[in-house]
């Protein structure tokens, strides 16, 4: 079986019309500008930028972010982190608590080779890491996640944070290294001020404060964060344009090239990309659609099955024909990238680079 690299390298130098579909393409000039813009925003706020590599999962793109001034990386899972540590990235936060023997063993292996901190929000998770690390004669840094209102994970009260921090401090094999939250938002500014006050009262150093979220660096700065984690900014996506309104369509570097395969039904055209191309993450709201169709006003990707994307054609709008190619900016860049074996970097209409998505499917 051919490797992903050997399958795709022959496309270097090809033009957009030469590519097979569906295929994710990256406008390299737009991506470069996005990287520079986010780095400049963090610099202006006195924050270190720690990119979240879950968006692209490509070490070469993380290297570009590092050259621009970023420090370290954020990974979701230990397997994702391992892909990057294996090629020399040496300062990593693992954002999803590593719970269970396999994940903890992988975490400890990474911690032998790089500075790796894990995020926890329970004594159970902290104790599991501590027991294994102490047995191995290691010490792993832990960050406590605080829920800033996102409602996904993280401790809810200042007392809970202080109690867990004190418990971690008493454990062999781990150290309390600080606080992490996502996303940074106005509510969190007051929340972290209370946490800081209670830590000072208890005489316990609060350590690193890590904020997060593309476009949220202002609030990280207001809460006195040391660093800011952001990921989607590298590509941006339709949700950032339509829902969060923190990017313009011109700042979206990622699009998926698809081919119209059917015009048999009135009022729609069908393309060769569905949920296995775009994911069904971030479903449409208020008629916005699942992705933005570029260069075809009046077209909206509205529903999908596994391999079919159904695009509604507004009345009076020119209708694509079978064989026409469309570029669609997905609602969620991160989920979309994970569906594909490689990204095709385009500059001046030609493929400049083909990047295997090295951490694709790194879910453990």
C-alpha positions as CSV (number, residue, x, y, z in Angstrom):
1,X,0.0,0.0,0.0
2,X,1.3,3.4,-0.9
3,X,1.8,5.9,1.9
4,X,-0.1,9.2,2.1
5,X,3.0,11.1,1.1
6,X,3.7,9.0,-2.0
7,X,0.1,9.1,-3.1
8,X,-0.1,12.9,-3.0
9,X,3.4,14.3,-3.8
10,X,2.8,14.0,-7.6
11,X,0.3,16.8,-7.3
12,X,2.9,19.4,-6.5
13,X,2.8,22.0,-9.2
14,X,-0.6,21.0,-10.3
15,X,-3.4,23.5,-10.8
16,X,-6.8,23.6,-9.0
17,X,-8.6,22.1,-12.0
18,X,-6.2,19.1,-12.0
19,X,-7.1,17.9,-8.5
20,X,-9.4,15.0,-7.8
21,X,-12.4,15.8,-5.6
22,X,-13.4,16.2,-2.8
23,X,-10.1,17.8,-1.7
24,X,-9.2,20.4,1.0
25,X,-7.1,23.3,-0.4
26,X,-5.3,25.9,1.6
27,X,-4.7,29.4,0.3
28,X,-1.1,29.8,1.6
29,X,-1.1,33.6,1.3
30,X,-4.2,33.8,3.4
31,X,-2.9,31.3,6.0
32,X,0.4,33.2,6.3
33,X,-1.5,36.5,6.9
34,X,-3.7,34.7,9.5
35,X,-0.7,33.5,11.4
36,X,0.9,36.9,11.3
37,X,-2.3,38.6,12.4
38,X,-2.9,36.4,15.5
39,X,0.7,36.6,16.5
40,X,0.7,40.4,16.3
41,X,-2.5,40.5,18.4
42,X,-1.0,38.4,21.1
43,X,2.2,40.4,21.0
44,X,0.2,43.7,21.4
45,X,-1.5,42.3,24.5
46,X,1.8,41.0,26.0
47,X,0.7,37.4,25.7
48,X,2.7,34.3,24.6
49,X,0.8,32.5,21.8
50,X,0.5,28.7,22.2
51,X,-1.3,27.5,19.0
52,X,-3.8,24.7,19.3
53,X,-2.6,22.2,16.6
54,X,-6.0,20.3,16.6
55,X,-7.1,22.6,13.8
56,X,-4.4,21.6,11.2
57,X,-2.7,18.5,12.8
58,X,0.3,19.2,10.6
59,X,3.8,19.7,12.1
60,X,5.0,21.8,9.2
61,X,2.2,24.3,9.8
62,X,3.0,24.4,13.6
63,X,6.6,25.1,12.5
64,X,5.4,28.2,10.6
65,X,3.5,29.3,13.7
66,X,6.7,28.9,15.8
67,X,8.8,30.8,13.3
68,X,6.2,33.7,13.5
69,X,6.8,33.8,17.3
70,X,4.6,31.2,18.9
71,X,5.8,29.2,21.9
72,X,5.0,25.6,22.4
73,X,1.8,23.9,21.2
74,X,-1.5,22.8,22.6
75,X,-2.8,19.3,21.8
76,X,-6.1,17.7,22.6
77,X,-5.0,14.1,23.2
78,X,-1.7,12.3,24.1
79,X,-1.6,10.6,20.6
80,X,-1.9,14.0,19.0
81,X,0.9,15.4,21.2
82,X,3.1,12.4,20.4
83,X,3.1,13.2,16.6
84,X,4.6,16.6,17.4
85,X,6.9,15.6,20.1
86,X,8.3,12.9,17.8
87,X,9.5,15.6,15.4
88,X,11.0,17.9,18.0
89,X,8.2,20.0,19.6
90,X,9.2,20.2,23.2
91,X,6.7,22.3,25.1
92,X,3.2,20.9,25.1
93,X,-0.1,21.2,26.9
94,X,-2.5,18.2,26.6
95,X,-5.9,19.8,27.0
96,X,-8.2,16.8,27.5
97,X,-7.5,15.1,30.9
98,X,-5.6,11.8,30.3
99,X,-7.7,9.3,32.2
100,X,-6.9,5.6,32.1
101,X,-3.7,3.5,32.1
102,X,-3.0,3.7,28.4
103,X,-3.2,7.5,28.2
104,X,-1.2,8.0,31.4
105,X,1.6,5.7,30.1
106,X,1.7,7.7,26.9
107,X,1.8,11.0,28.8
108,X,4.7,9.8,30.9
109,X,6.6,8.7,27.8
110,X,6.1,12.2,26.3
111,X,7.1,13.8,29.6
112,X,10.5,12.0,29.4
113,X,11.2,13.7,26.1
114,X,9.6,17.1,26.4
115,X,8.0,19.6,28.8
116,X,4.5,18.3,28.9
117,X,1.7,19.5,31.1
118,X,-1.7,17.8,31.4
119,X,-5.0,19.4,32.2
120,X,-7.3,18.0,34.9
121,X,-10.4,19.0,36.8
122,X,-10.7,16.2,39.3
123,X,-8.7,14.6,42.1
124,X,-9.3,11.2,40.4
125,X,-7.5,12.3,37.2
126,X,-4.7,13.9,39.2
127,X,-4.2,10.9,41.5
128,X,-4.1,8.5,38.5
129,X,-1.3,10.5,36.9
130,X,0.5,11.0,40.2
131,X,0.6,7.3,41.1
132,X,2.1,6.2,37.8
133,X,4.5,9.1,37.6
134,X,5.8,8.6,41.2
135,X,6.3,4.9,40.5
136,X,8.5,5.9,37.5
137,X,10.4,8.5,39.4
138,X,8.8,11.3,37.3
139,X,7.0,14.5,38.1
140,X,4.4,15.8,35.6
141,X,3.0,19.3,35.7
142,X,-0.7,19.7,36.0
143,X,-3.0,22.6,35.1
144,X,-6.5,22.9,36.6
145,X,-9.2,23.7,34.1
146,X,-11.8,26.3,35.2
147,X,-15.1,26.5,33.4
148,X,-15.5,30.0,32.0
149,X,-19.1,29.4,31.1
150,X,-18.6,27.1,28.1
151,X,-20.3,24.2,29.9
152,X,-18.0,21.4,28.8
153,X,-15.5,20.8,31.5
154,X,-13.7,22.7,34.3
155,X,-14.3,23.4,38.0
156,X,-17.2,25.7,38.9
157,X,-16.2,27.5,42.1
158,X,-13.1,29.1,43.5
159,X,-13.2,26.7,46.5
160,X,-13.1,23.7,44.2
161,X,-10.1,25.2,42.4
162,X,-8.2,25.9,45.6
163,X,-9.0,22.5,47.1
164,X,-7.8,20.6,44.0
165,X,-4.7,22.8,43.8
166,X,-3.8,22.0,47.4
167,X,-4.5,18.3,46.8
168,X,-2.2,18.2,43.8
169,X,0.6,20.0,45.8
170,X,0.4,17.2,48.4
171,X,0.8,14.4,45.8
172,X,4.1,12.8,44.7
173,X,4.7,12.5,41.0
174,X,2.8,15.7,40.0
175,X,3.2,19.5,40.5
176,X,0.5,22.1,40.4
177,X,1.6,24.4,37.5
178,X,-1.4,26.7,37.1
179,X,-4.8,27.4,35.7
180,X,-6.3,26.9,32.2
181,X,-9.6,28.0,30.8
182,X,-11.5,28.1,27.5
183,X,-12.7,30.4,26.2
184,X,-11.4,33.7,27.6
185,X,-14.5,35.9,27.9
186,X,-15.7,38.9,30.0
187,X,-17.2,36.6,32.7
188,X,-13.8,35.0,33.2
189,X,-12.0,38.2,34.0
190,X,-13.9,38.6,37.2
191,X,-13.8,34.9,37.9
192,X,-10.0,34.7,37.6
193,X,-9.7,37.8,39.8
194,X,-11.5,35.9,42.6
195,X,-9.4,32.8,42.1
196,X,-6.2,34.9,42.3
197,X,-7.4,36.6,45.4
198,X,-8.1,33.3,47.2
199,X,-4.7,31.8,46.1
200,X,-3.0,34.9,47.5
201,X,-4.9,34.5,50.8
202,X,-4.0,30.8,51.0
203,X,-0.3,31.6,50.2
204,X,-0.4,29.3,47.2
205,X,1.3,30.4,44.0
206,X,-1.3,30.3,41.1
207,X,1.4,29.5,38.6
208,X,0.7,29.7,34.8
209,X,-2.5,31.2,33.6
210,X,-3.5,30.0,30.1
211,X,-6.4,31.6,28.3
212,X,-7.8,30.6,25.0
213,X,-9.9,31.1,21.9
214,X,-9.3,32.7,18.5
215,X,-10.2,36.4,18.7
216,X,-10.3,36.3,22.6
217,X,-6.8,37.5,23.4
218,X,-8.2,40.8,24.7
219,X,-9.9,39.0,27.6
220,X,-6.9,36.8,28.3
221,X,-4.9,40.0,28.7
222,X,-7.5,41.6,31.0
223,X,-7.4,38.6,33.3
224,X,-3.6,38.8,33.5
225,X,-3.0,35.6,31.5
226,X,0.6,34.6,30.7
227,X,-0.3,32.9,27.4
228,X,-3.1,32.5,25.0
229,X,-4.2,29.3,23.1
230,X,-5.8,29.6,19.8
231,X,-6.3,27.2,16.9
232,X,-8.9,28.0,14.3
233,X,-7.4,31.3,13.4
234,X,-4.8,29.6,11.2
235,X,-7.6,28.8,8.6
236,X,-10.8,30.5,9.9
237,X,-14.1,29.0,8.8
238,X,-17.8,29.7,8.1
239,X,-18.7,29.7,11.7
240,X,-16.2,32.5,12.4
241,X,-17.6,34.5,9.5
242,X,-21.4,34.0,10.0
243,X,-21.8,33.2,13.7
244,X,-18.9,34.7,15.7
245,X,-18.2,37.4,13.2
246,X,-14.5,37.5,14.1
247,X,-13.2,36.8,10.5
248,X,-14.1,37.8,7.0
249,X,-14.6,35.4,4.1
250,X,-11.4,36.7,2.6
251,X,-9.6,35.5,5.7
252,X,-10.7,31.9,5.3
253,X,-7.7,29.9,4.1
254,X,-9.4,26.5,3.9
255,X,-11.9,25.5,1.4
256,X,-13.0,22.1,0.0
257,X,-13.1,21.6,-3.8
258,X,-16.0,19.5,-4.8
259,X,-17.6,18.5,-8.1
260,X,-21.3,18.8,-9.1
261,X,-22.4,15.2,-9.8
262,X,-26.2,15.7,-10.1
263,X,-28.7,18.4,-11.2
264,X,-31.6,16.0,-11.5
265,X,-33.8,17.6,-8.8
266,X,-35.2,21.0,-9.3
267,X,-33.8,23.8,-7.1
268,X,-30.8,21.9,-6.0
269,X,-27.4,20.6,-7.2
270,X,-25.6,17.7,-5.5
271,X,-21.8,17.5,-5.0
272,X,-19.5,14.7,-4.2
273,X,-18.8,15.7,-0.6
274,X,-20.9,15.0,2.4
275,X,-20.4,14.3,6.1
276,X,-17.3,12.3,5.4
277,X,-15.8,15.3,3.7
278,X,-17.0,18.2,5.8
279,X,-18.3,16.6,9.1
280,X,-21.8,17.5,10.3
281,X,-20.3,19.5,13.2
282,X,-21.9,23.0,13.7
283,X,-25.2,22.3,11.9
284,X,-26.9,25.1,10.1
285,X,-28.8,27.7,12.0
286,X,-31.4,30.2,10.7
287,X,-30.8,29.1,7.1
288,X,-27.1,29.9,7.1
289,X,-26.1,26.5,5.7
290,X,-23.3,24.1,6.5
291,X,-20.7,26.0,4.5
292,X,-20.2,29.0,2.3
293,X,-20.0,28.3,-1.5
294,X,-17.4,30.6,-2.9
295,X,-17.9,32.6,-6.1
296,X,-21.5,31.4,-6.6
297,X,-23.9,33.9,-4.8
298,X,-27.3,32.3,-4.1
299,X,-25.9,28.8,-3.4
300,X,-26.0,27.3,0.0
301,X,-24.8,23.9,1.2
302,X,-27.9,23.0,3.3
303,X,-27.8,19.2,4.0
304,X,-25.6,16.2,3.6
305,X,-25.5,12.4,3.7
306,X,-22.2,10.5,3.9
307,X,-21.0,11.2,0.4
308,X,-23.5,13.7,-1.0
309,X,-23.8,17.4,-0.3
310,X,-27.1,19.1,-1.3
311,X,-26.8,22.7,-2.4
312,X,-29.9,24.9,-2.6
313,X,-30.0,27.3,-5.6
314,X,-31.9,30.5,-5.0
315,X,-34.5,31.4,-7.5
316,X,-33.0,33.5,-10.3
317,X,-29.5,32.4,-9.5
318,X,-27.3,30.8,-12.3
319,X,-27.3,27.0,-11.7
320,X,-24.1,25.0,-11.9
321,X,-23.9,22.1,-14.3
322,X,-22.8,18.5,-13.8
323,X,-19.0,18.6,-13.8
324,X,-18.7,22.1,-12.5
325,X,-16.4,22.6,-9.5
326,X,-17.2,24.5,-6.4
327,X,-15.2,25.6,-3.5
328,X,-16.9,25.5,-0.1
329,X,-15.6,27.0,3.1
330,X,-16.7,24.5,5.9
331,X,-18.5,25.5,9.0
332,X,-15.8,24.0,11.2
333,X,-12.3,23.8,9.9
334,X,-10.9,21.5,12.7
335,X,-13.4,18.7,12.1
336,X,-13.1,19.0,8.3
337,X,-9.3,18.7,8.3
338,X,-9.5,15.5,10.4
339,X,-11.5,13.8,7.6
340,X,-8.7,14.1,5.0
341,X,-5.3,12.4,4.5
342,X,-3.6,15.5,3.1
343,X,-4.0,19.3,2.7
344,X,-3.1,20.9,-0.6
345,X,-1.4,24.3,-0.2
346,X,-2.0,26.6,-3.1
347,X,-0.2,29.7,-4.2
348,X,-0.8,31.7,-7.4
349,X,-3.2,29.0,-8.6
350,X,-0.7,26.1,-8.3
351,X,-0.1,23.4,-5.6
352,X,3.0,24.5,-3.8
353,X,3.0,21.9,-1.1
354,X,1.1,18.8,-0.1
355,X,1.0,18.2,3.7
356,X,0.0,14.8,5.1
357,X,-2.4,15.4,8.0
358,X,0.0,13.6,10.3
359,X,-2.1,13.6,13.5
360,X,-5.3,12.7,11.7
361,X,-7.4,10.3,13.8
362,X,-5.2,10.8,16.9
363,X,-8.1,10.3,19.4
364,X,-6.5,8.6,22.4
